[in-house]
């Protein structure tokens, strides 16, 4: 039997290791802007909730506690603008990457089915399709897709890697087209809280959904908004028929968010102060890095939201990666996100203030 991994591309981050070694050799150390991993402390109220729930000897439930489901439905109504959200329309998951990678298989997709995602995209959309044996289909515009055999349409706004935000008209058009052709829309909205030059809107907002979640699922994560990447805290909201089926499957698979993490999620979603404070940190870092990159001759495209600057100086992305590595700065080559990114790099602004300042000095040198 051929290994399942044979279906997958080479893990992209392994190719960055030689450049990481070059950057690490800088006399003042590496400034790693390649991965958008949080570096700031987990807010105290969230850590306290985790600690208070640490004596949890029993198995948690896949659907989560009633308190967690209340927190999820309340946040979806407050933040996404939906109304009358019920417990059957939310589902906690063990981090959003796990969900993205396994969703096509959990939906029962396989050979003969097609999964569509943006041409410039988080590579795990393609991985999920390949793991299920389905055909991955990159697109420029979703409405240009051939609907034959298309079962799952990924949207991603704000985008990883570009930071592009889809307009309300673009979202409405995509949703209407998918509904017309019976295609499930799953919208990755993990960066929704991080709009800088645009105000991202969820597909679950009534102006987009028409007041119905039919055929729509939104993916959200606490990794970015609350510095909880290490907690693996995420959730789905949307069509109760789809979520109900996923709940049944995930019960059999034992895909349970740990009880202390469920309690921490309740605390995180009930507090906006820490989100505002974290946004302000990122906004300062973003402004500093953008100015420094532009001063170095880079052009920043899109990047109106998310934790990244999509930068180019009109050369092959690996040349840019190599040149920045010589300055002790590590960035992600745009090629990781599809061939259309081959002349861009993705620059994360999730480093500490001290490391961002170091990068700014080196770019100005």
Phi, psi and omega in degrees: 000126180293144180295145179300326181298340179294341178284344192259154173291168174299137180300115193298325188292340177297330182287346182272348186304316179299324180287327176297321179295320178297313181296322181293339180280355179300141186300334179256014177086167181283145165248104186268105179247025186272322183246134182277057181265135180299145179236350183274159185298149170293130181306143187300320183295331179285317178298323179295319179295320178298313182295319181296333181261011186291337177274074185234076186286340183271167177291137171283166176266151179297323182283344180088169178290161175299324179296321178294316180294325174298318180295319180293312181295321179297318180292319179299320179291313183292312190271324184264349176084008178283163181232146174064035182286134183250168180300330181287353182253014176224153180205118176289147178225161187273068184084146184286331181294319176304317182294313182299317183290331186254351187300312181304319179293320180293334177278357179083016180283157181191203181307135182094344176265156182234142180235122185253145181207160182301147182299322171259113191200160168309122187295344184289341174299314178294318180302315180300319178296314183293322178299326180276351184082009178274169181269122176279135185229104176284148180225157170265314176231126184299328183286351175272355182290149169281119184286351183298121179076359182279120184249334186221127178243113175275130165251154179214101180215121356297147186281142161249112028253351195276340185077010180289141178248126177285137179288165177300321179296319179295318179295314180300316181297316180296317180296315180298317180296315181297318179296321180300326185256007177068034181256131177287129175262125172241119186254115177278108186241031187295342179254017186301328182283355189242057174268132182250308181246011178206159180249097184299145180239141179279153173293344180274353176295138183304330179294338179260314186278344186073017179086005179233140177270006184303125178075012184232135173224133177250140179253128179228153184222149174262002183301315187272312186292330188234011181060040185248029179303324180287347181270340185055063183242114179209174180199162174249153172217144178146217187305118185292334177293317179292313182293326178296320177293317178297322179299316179300315182293316184290334173297315179295325182275355181064035183274080189251129170288127181305144184304316178298325178290325175300316179295321178295323179296319177302315180296317183295317182285344179270001184229127179258344184300315182292330178293316178298316180297319180290321176302318181296322176299311182295323181297319178295315181295320179299313182298318182295314181290322179298314179299317181294318179294317179296324177294337180269003177099009178275152171250131179261124180247146184054239174063023180283355177204179177084193183251022188224155168249126181265104194241148177212150165231032172058050175217165177305138188299326181290333173295319179294316179302316181294317181295319179289327177298325177296336175271002182081018181245124180254127178232169181265130176292137182299337179300335177302336188253013179126155183301334180293347179261016189292349178242021179232164169230152176256124183246113179278144174248043179260006177285166179294164177303319181296317180288323176297317178299321178297317178298318179299316179298318182291321178292332180278344186289000000 
